[in-house]
Structures are given as C-alpha cells and as structure tokens.
Amino acid sequence: MYKNTFPKKRYHITLDFLNEVISKDVKILDLGVSNPFSEILRNEGYAITNTTGEDLDIDTEAVKTNEFDIVTAFEIFEHLVSPFNVLKDIKADKIVASVPLKLWFASAYQNKEDARDRHYHEFEDWQFDWLLEKAGWKIKKSVKFTNPVKKIGIRPILRRFTPRYYLIYAERLR
C-alpha cells in the first residue's frame, strides 16, 4: 500500500484528497519545479507537468494555457508576493491547492540563507477563500489538517491539534 512509502503526513492527506476530487485521466499542471510529491503523483498514475521555476509573480505565461484540465499548487502561494495574479490568469477550470495556515504561536517561515525560500503570506482559511473568490474561483471542497513534529516543547504540543495546512478544490466561475 502506498501509505507506507510516503515521508510526510501531508502527502497522505493530499493524495487521498486528490483521489476524491479528480480522476487520473486529467492533465495536471503543477505549479513549482518537480519535487518528491509530484513524483509520487506520477507513480500513482497522474499525468502531471511541472512549471520550470519561473517567477510566477512576474511571469504567469505558464498558467495561461488551455492544455491542462487542472492546476495544482501545493505550498506555492505563500511564496508569492501576489498570488492573486496567478490565480486570476489560470485558464484551467479546476484547481487543487494547499497553503500553510497562520499559527498564532509561531511567526511566518523565513530562510535567511535563501531569499526564494520565504513566506510572504501564511493565510487564515477565510483569507485564502476570499483570495480565490476574488480571482474567480468557487471552493467545492476543503480540509484543514495538523502536521505534528517529533520535538519537545510547547509549540510541538500545539502542532498536534492546531491545523497547519489548508487544502482546497475549486472550480472556475464562468
């Protein structure tokens, strides 16, 4: 069974969610370069193409194509200054996306060594819903989930029951 081979809880939840909302015969454009999860999707039988690392704040051409049935974006929008532009420009009629939720007990993630690996946004669920709606999407299904860490302390305890990720399936309003 696939669950024993995945390194992270969020991979299990995300794959189960995808299996519920889309079929394996669709063509997927996954925002972001190829990564361990996109490889899992390929191994599970999904037809997936990744973007090539372009700066989606500046260049949204990759999403302005009718070649794909659905766009996926797993932990991508928090790295963009303006995720609205990409969401608005997507030509596919469906999207599955996840974002980290803002945690009251932890500041936004930043990597001081790599300027590309920072979060401009960590959303509350209603903020991401509002952003999607303003960009022309209607959420059909969503789920929030925790991501416990194996560390000792107050924050690791809080992470056991405080949702860290928000995952949505939405369709374009026409």
MIVEXTI-74029 format. One record per atom (N, C-alpha, C, O): residue in one letter; x, y, z. Coordinates in steps of 0.02 Angstrom, whole numbers, padded with zeros to 5 digits, always signed. Atoms other than C-alpha are relative to their C-alpha. Example, Ala and Ser with C-alpha at 12.3 -4.5 7.8 and 13.67 -1.06 7.14 Angstrom:
A+00045-00059+00000;A+00615-00225+00390;A+00045+00060+00000;A+00097+00059+00033;S-00042-00059-00003;S+00684-00053+00357;S-00039+00055+00037;S-00014+00110+00045;
This chain:
M+00042-00059+00000;M+00000+00000+00000;M+00044+00062+00000;M+00097+00062+00032;Y-00040-00059+00009;Y+00064+00174-00044;Y+00017+00038+00064;Y+00069+00070+00068;K-00009-00042-00060;K+00047+00250+00130;K+00065-00015+00037;K+00091+00029+00071;N-00061+00017-00036;N+00199+00159+00197;N+00063+00030-00033;N+00117+00028-00004;T-00059-00025+00036;T+00314+00240+00068;T+00007+00075+00002;T+00057+00101-00021;F-00003-00073+00001;F+00275+00424+00096;F+00036+00028+00061;F+00028+00002+00116;P-00038-00027-00056;P+00389+00531+00203;P-00040+00047+00045;P-00019+00059+00102;K+00034-00051-00039;K+00259+00656+00265;K-00075-00012+00003;K-00106-00034-00045;K+00072+00007-00010;K+00083+00653+00336;K-00039+00039-00053;K-00090+00015-00078;R+00037-00041+00047;R+00030+00793+00218;R-00004-00033-00069;R-00052-00021-00105;Y+00003+00036+00064;Y+00073+00684+00067;Y-00059-00049+00000;Y-00094-00054-00050;H+00055+00048-00006;H-00051+00552+00127;H-00067+00036-00009;H-00109+00017-00049;I+00063-00037+00001;I-00189+00678+00156;I-00012+00031-00068;I-00068+00028-00095;T+00007-00033+00065;T-00157+00771-00007;T-00017-00050-00054;T-00060-00037-00096;L+00016+00052+00050;L-00157+00612-00112;L-00071-00026+00008;L-00107-00034-00041;D+00069+00023-00012;D-00317+00549-00031;D-00050+00052-00024;D-00101+00034-00054;F+00043-00055+00022;F-00397+00719-00063;F-00004+00003-00076;F-00059+00007-00104;L-00001+00000+00074;L-00342+00719-00246;L-00040-00058-00028;L-00078-00049-00076;N+00037+00058+00024;N-00409+00544-00270;N-00075+00008+00006;N-00113-00021-00033;E+00071-00013-00009;E-00578+00604-00207;E-00028+00050-00050;E-00085+00044-00071;V+00028-00056+00038;V-00593+00760-00315;V+00017+00000-00074;V-00016+00035-00113;I-00016+00001+00072;I-00508+00721-00482;I+00015-00072-00021;I+00032-00115+00020;S-00015+00066+00026;S-00485+00571-00594;S+00071-00001-00028;S+00101+00052-00038;K-00069+00007+00025;K-00319+00505-00658;K+00006+00011-00075;K+00061+00009-00102;D-00004-00012+00072;D-00365+00540-00839;D+00005+00074-00018;D+00001+00091-00077;V-00006-00072+00014;V-00347+00730-00822;V+00074+00018-00008;V+00118-00017+00017;K-00068-00026+00008;K-00193+00829-00873;K+00011+00055+00051;K-00027+00104+00053;I-00012-00045-00056;I-00118+00920-00724;I+00062+00044-00014;I+00113+00020-00037;L-00056-00045-00003;L-00007+01074-00722;L+00013+00014+00074;L-00029+00043+00108;D-00018-00009-00070;D+00082+01076-00554;D+00047+00060+00005;D+00101+00060-00024;L-00041-00059-00009;L+00149+01246-00502;L+00060-00016+00044;L+00052-00044+00098;G-00062+00016-00035;G+00330+01230-00448;G+00038-00052-00038;G+00010-00090-00078;V-00043+00048+00034;V+00475+01127-00508;V-00016-00070+00026;V-00047-00078+00079;S+00011+00069-00020;S+00470+00938-00499;S+00028-00011+00070;S+00081+00014+00088;N-00017+00008-00070;N+00477+00882-00318;N-00022-00070+00022;N-00054-00106-00017;P+00019+00068-00022;P+00451+00724-00213;P-00075-00015-00007;P-00093-00071-00025;F+00071+00015+00005;F+00262+00744-00211;F-00023-00006-00073;F-00065-00048-00088;S+00019+00009+00071;S+00247+00770-00400;S+00023-00068-00026;S-00010-00097-00068;E-00022+00067+00019;E+00348+00610-00419;E-00048-00054+00026;E-00061-00103-00008;I+00050+00046-00028;I+00226+00520-00305;I-00062-00001-00044;I-00090-00054-00059;L+00059-00004+00043;L+00082+00582-00414;L+00013-00037-00066;L-00031-00072-00090;R-00017+00037+00061;R+00170+00517-00570;R-00003-00075+00012;R-00031-00113-00028;N+00000+00071-00016;N+00197+00349-00487;N-00070-00027+00014;N-00083-00087+00005;E+00069+00020-00013;E+00012+00345-00439;E-00042+00001-00064;E-00101-00017-00062;G+00035+00002+00064;G-00036+00365-00623;G-00029+00066-00024;G-00066+00068-00073;Y+00024-00065+00022;Y-00072+00551-00636;Y+00046+00027-00056;Y+00106+00017-00054;A-00038-00032+00054;A-00019+00644-00795;A+00015+00072+00022;A-00028+00115+00019;I-00017-00063-00031;I+00074+00790-00719;I+00061+00031-00034;I+00110-00002-00049;T-00055-00039+00027;T+00185+00926-00791;T+00014+00056+00050;T-00033+00089+00073;N-00018-00054-00046;N+00279+01046-00679;N+00020+00063-00037;N+00043+00059-00094;T-00028-00062+00028;T+00319+01228-00711;T+00076-00005+00009;T+00102-00051+00041;T-00073+00007+00005;T+00504+01264-00736;T+00039+00045+00048;T+00100+00053+00039;G-00036-00042-00048;G+00546+01380-00591;G-00004+00074-00015;G+00029+00114+00018;E+00007-00070+00016;E+00494+01543-00671;E-00031+00037+00060;E-00065+00007+00101;D+00027-00041-00054;D+00449+01686-00553;D-00073+00016-00017;D-00087+00059-00059;L+00071-00006+00016;L+00259+01673-00555;L-00031+00066+00022;L-00087+00082+00002;D+00022-00069-00014;D+00242+01847-00480;D+00007+00044-00061;D-00032+00090-00072;I-00016-00041+00058;I+00316+01918-00639;I-00024-00031-00065;I-00047+00005-00109;D+00014+00035+00062;D+00284+01786-00772;D-00053-00054+00011;D-00038-00107+00039;T+00054+00048-00009;T+00115+01697-00773;T-00017-00038-00064;T-00069-00071-00067;E+00014+00033+00064;E+00126+01631-00951;E-00012-00075+00007;E-00052-00104-00030;A+00007+00073-00008;A+00141+01451-00889;A-00071-00022+00015;A-00091-00077-00003;V+00069+00018-00018;V-00039+01454-00824;V-00051+00024-00051;V-00110+00010-00044;K+00045-00029+00050;K-00113+01544-00975;K-00006-00047-00060;K+00000-00025-00117;T+00006+00049+00053;T-00138+01385-01074;T-00062-00043+00011;T-00082-00056+00068;N+00058+00045-00004;N-00288+01276-01113;N+00021-00073-00005;N-00021-00117-00013;E-00026+00067+00008;E-00176+01123-01122;E-00015-00046+00059;E-00012-00107+00053;F+00010+00039-00061;F-00216+01067-00943;F-00071+00005+00026;F-00104+00057+00018;D+00067+00002-00029;D-00378+01016-00858;D-00003+00030+00070;D-00054+00057+00091;I-00001-00020-00070;I-00324+01060-00683;I+00070+00026+00017;I+00120+00003-00010;V-00064-00025-00026;V-00188+01159-00594;V+00004-00022+00073;V-00045-00017+00110;T-00012+00014-00070;T-00113+01100-00431;T+00054+00048+00025;T+00100+00066-00012;A-00049-00046-00030;A-00016+01212-00313;A+00005-00018+00074;A-00036+00003+00115;F-00009+00024-00068;F+00048+01132-00154;F+00055+00040+00035;F+00114+00033+00018;E-00045-00044-00037;E+00128+01257-00035;E+00041+00043-00048;E+00103+00045-00045;I-00031-00045+00047;I+00166+01380-00175;I-00021+00073+00012;I+00021+00118+00010;F+00025-00068-00002;F+00056+01533-00150;F+00028+00042+00056;F+00031+00104+00050;E-00029-00038-00054;E+00135+01583+00015;E+00068+00030-00019;E+00092+00076+00014;H-00065-00025+00023;H+00300+01611-00079;H-00007+00057-00050;H+00043+00087-00069;L+00011-00052+00049;L+00222+01736-00199;L-00020+00065+00034;L-00058+00065+00083;V+00021-00066-00025;V+00206+01922-00166;V-00073+00011-00016;V-00111+00037+00025;S+00068-00011+00022;S+00044+01924-00265;S-00030-00064-00031;S-00031-00070-00092;P+00030+00062+00027;P-00040+01753-00281;P-00063+00014-00041;P-00084-00027-00081;F+00061-00017+00037;F-00195+01842-00349;F+00013-00002-00076;F-00028-00028-00113;N-00014-00003+00072;N-00111+01870-00519;N+00001-00069-00032;N-00027-00079-00086;V-00003+00068+00027;V-00075+01685-00546;V-00070-00031+00002;V-00092-00060-00048;L+00067+00029-00006;L-00247+01631-00483;L-00047+00028-00053;L-00087-00009-00081;K+00043-00033+00050;K-00332+01756-00599;K+00017-00024-00071;K-00028-00032-00112;D-00022+00017+00068;D-00229+01703-00752;D-00006-00074-00018;D+00000-00091-00076;I+00006+00072+00014;I-00254+01514-00736;I-00058-00012-00049;I-00114+00012-00038;K+00051+00016+00050;K-00350+01450-00889;K-00036-00065+00014;K-00093-00075-00008;A+00033+00063-00018;A-00388+01277-00820;A-00063+00015+00041;A-00067+00067+00074;D+00064-00010-00035;D-00564+01257-00747;D+00000-00024+00072;D-00048-00013+00108;K-00002+00028-00068;K-00509+01170-00587;K+00068+00011+00031;K+00119+00016-00004;I-00063-00008-00037;I-00378+01193-00453;I-00004-00038+00065;I-00056-00040+00098;V-00009+00029-00066;V-00317+01096-00304;V+00062+00033+00029;V+00115+00032-00002;A-00055-00037-00029;A-00207+01197-00188;A+00002-00008+00075;A-00049-00018+00107;S-00007+00000-00073;S-00138+01194-00013;S+00046+00058+00019;S+00092+00077-00017;V-00040-00055-00028;V-00065+01333+00093;V+00011-00013+00074;V-00030-00046+00106;P-00008+00004-00072;P+00010+01341+00266;P-00045+00051+00033;P-00054+00107+00009;L+00042-00045-00038;L-00106+01418+00393;L+00042+00041+00048;L+00093+00019+00074;K-00032-00043-00049;K-00054+01563+00502;K-00011-00030+00069;K-00067-00045+00088;L+00004+00027-00068;L-00015+01499+00676;L+00012+00056+00050;L+00061+00093+00044;W-00006-00054-00049;W-00040+01616+00823;W+00062-00008+00043;W+00085+00041+00073;F-00057+00013-00044;F+00106+01536+00915;F+00067-00005-00037;F+00118-00022-00006;A-00063+00003+00038;A+00236+01542+00775;A+00000+00054-00054;A-00051+00065-00087;S-00005-00051+00053;S+00297+01679+00659;S+00007-00033-00068;S+00021-00093-00073;A-00005+00025+00068;A+00299+01660+00470;A+00069-00028-00014;A+00119-00003+00013;Y-00063+00034+00017;Y+00434+01547+00398;Y+00043+00045-00043;Y+00020+00077-00089;Q-00048-00033+00044;Q+00590+01626+00327;Q+00067-00036+00003;Q+00089-00059+00056;N-00066+00031+00005;N+00754+01554+00268;N+00049+00057-00014;N+00047+00086-00068;K-00046-00057+00007;K+00891+01683+00294;K+00054-00012-00052;K+00084+00035-00077;E-00051+00016+00049;E+01010+01591+00176;E-00027+00000-00072;E+00012+00008-00119;D+00029+00007+00067;D+00889+01576+00028;D-00061+00046-00005;D-00114+00030+00022;A+00054-00050+00006;A+00782+01727-00018;A-00062-00027-00035;A-00116-00001-00026;R+00058+00029+00035;R+00671+01617-00128;R-00042-00043+00047;R-00100-00059+00032;D+00033+00046-00046;D+00626+01507+00020;D-00027+00038+00061;D-00005+00026+00118;R+00031-00040-00053;R+00521+01630+00121;R-00075+00002-00012;R-00099-00005-00069;H+00072-00007+00005;H+00338+01650+00157;H-00020+00074+00004;H-00008+00106+00055;Y+00027-00067-00003;Y+00262+01816+00110;Y-00068-00001+00034;Y-00090+00049+00063;H+00066+00008-00029;H+00094+01750+00169;H-00004-00066+00036;H+00022-00116+00013;E+00025+00061-00031;E+00033+01623+00292;E-00073+00019+00015;E-00086+00064+00054;F+00070-00020+00003;F-00155+01626+00273;F-00041-00026+00059;F-00024-00076+00090;E+00056+00029-00037;E-00305+01607+00383;E-00045-00028-00054;E-00045-00004-00110;D+00041+00032+00052;D-00430+01496+00294;D-00045+00050-00035;D-00052+00046-00096;W+00046-00048+00031;W-00552+01639+00264;W+00037+00047-00048;W+00007+00069-00097;Q-00039-00043+00045;Q-00413+01744+00184;Q+00012-00036-00066;Q+00005-00005-00119;F-00012+00037+00061;F-00370+01608+00060;F-00066-00009-00039;F-00066-00004-00100;D+00066+00005+00032;D-00556+01580+00024;D-00017+00065-00037;D-00039+00063-00095;W+00015-00066+00028;W-00577+01766-00009;W+00043+00014-00061;W+00019+00039-00111;L-00046-00009+00057;L-00424+01772-00122;L-00024-00041-00060;L-00026-00016-00116;L+00025+00042+00054;L-00490+01626-00225;L-00064+00028-00030;L-00071+00031-00092;E+00063-00028+00025;E-00663+01703-00238;E+00012+00062-00042;E-00017+00070-00096;K-00014-00062+00037;K-00593+01871-00293;K+00033-00014-00067;K+00023+00023-00116;A-00033+00019+00062;A-00488+01783-00426;A-00045-00041-00046;A-00023-00061-00100;G+00048+00033+00043;G-00643+01696-00495;G-00009-00075+00011;G-00027-00111-00035;W+00006+00071-00017;W-00647+01526-00406;W-00053-00011+00052;W-00066+00032+00094;K+00049+00020-00051;K-00781+01436-00307;K+00025-00065+00032;K+00036-00115-00002;I-00025+00059-00036;I-00721+01315-00174;I-00056-00052+00005;I-00112-00036+00026;K+00047+00055-00002;K-00808+01147-00186;K+00013-00047+00058;K-00032-00080+00083;K-00018+00044-00055;K-00714+01052-00051;K+00063+00029+00033;K+00107+00056-00001;S-00060-00022-00035;S-00587+01096+00083;S+00010-00042+00062;S-00036-00073+00088;V-00018+00036-00061;V-00497+01018+00230;V+00059+00036+00032;V+00103+00061-00002;K-00058-00025-00038;K-00380+01081+00366;K+00028-00060+00038;K-00008-00104+00059;F-00030+00056-00036;F-00255+00965+00448;F+00063+00022+00037;F+00094+00072+00021;T-00059-00014-00042;T-00117+00961+00576;T+00062-00031-00032;T+00058-00072-00078;N-00063+00029+00021;N+00065+00921+00548;N+00047-00003+00061;N+00092+00038+00068;P-00041+00005-00061;P+00141+00864+00713;P+00073-00012-00017;P+00090-00042-00068;V-00072+00011+00008;V+00329+00866+00732;V+00024-00039+00060;V-00005-00036+00115;K-00026+00042-00054;K+00433+00747+00836;K+00054+00038+00039;K+00113+00021+00036;K-00045-00040-00042;K+00510+00877+00951;K-00033+00010+00067;K-00093-00004+00076;I+00026-00013-00067;I+00489+00925+01132;I-00009+00075+00008;I+00033+00115-00013;G+00012-00071-00013;G+00413+01091+01185;G-00073+00017-00007;G-00115-00024-00025;I+00069-00025+00003;I+00256+01196+01190;I-00025+00001-00072;I-00080-00024-00086;R+00022-00003+00070;R+00248+01228+01001;R-00013-00069-00029;R-00065-00079-00062;P+00016+00067+00026;P+00263+01043+00956;P-00064-00030+00029;P-00101-00065-00006;I+00063+00024-00029;I+00122+01004+01077;I-00059+00035-00034;I-00108+00002-00051;L+00054-00037+00034;L+00014+01142+00999;L-00011-00024-00072;L-00067-00025-00096;R+00006+00024+00069;R+00051+01075+00825;R-00037-00067-00006;R-00059-00086-00060;R+00037+00064+00001;R-00029+00908+00873;R-00075+00010-00011;R-00108-00034-00038;F+00072-00010+00008;F-00203+00986+00874;F-00018+00065-00035;F-00078+00078-00045;T+00014-00062+00037;T-00187+01154+00784;T+00012-00012-00074;T+00067-00030-00094;P-00009+00010+00072;P-00217+01142+00596;P+00056+00043-00028;P+00061+00102-00012;R-00057-00035+00030;R-00061+01190+00497;R-00010+00011-00075;R+00016+00059-00102;Y+00010-00005+00072;Y-00119+01162+00317;Y-00073+00005-00018;Y-00117-00022+00017;Y+00067-00008+00026;Y-00272+01209+00218;Y+00002-00022-00073;Y+00042+00004-00112;L+00000+00031+00066;L-00312+01108+00060;L-00069+00011-00031;L-00120-00003+00001;I+00064-00015+00032;I-00447+01158-00065;I-00003-00031-00070;I+00048-00042-00103;Y+00015+00015+00070;Y-00527+01100-00226;Y-00050+00053-00021;Y-00101+00063+00012;A+00045-00053+00024;A-00608+01241-00326;A-00009-00005-00075;A+00033-00033-00111;E+00014-00003+00071;E-00686+01268-00495;E-00008+00072-00021;E-00031+00115+00017;R+00003-00067+00028;R-00677+01421-00606;R-00073+00021-00008;R-00114-00017-00034;L+00066-00029+00013;L-00832+01532-00606;L+00000+00027-00071;L+00046+00063-00090;R+00003-00025+00070;R-00885+01568-00784;R-00061+00043-00009;R-00074+00068-00064;
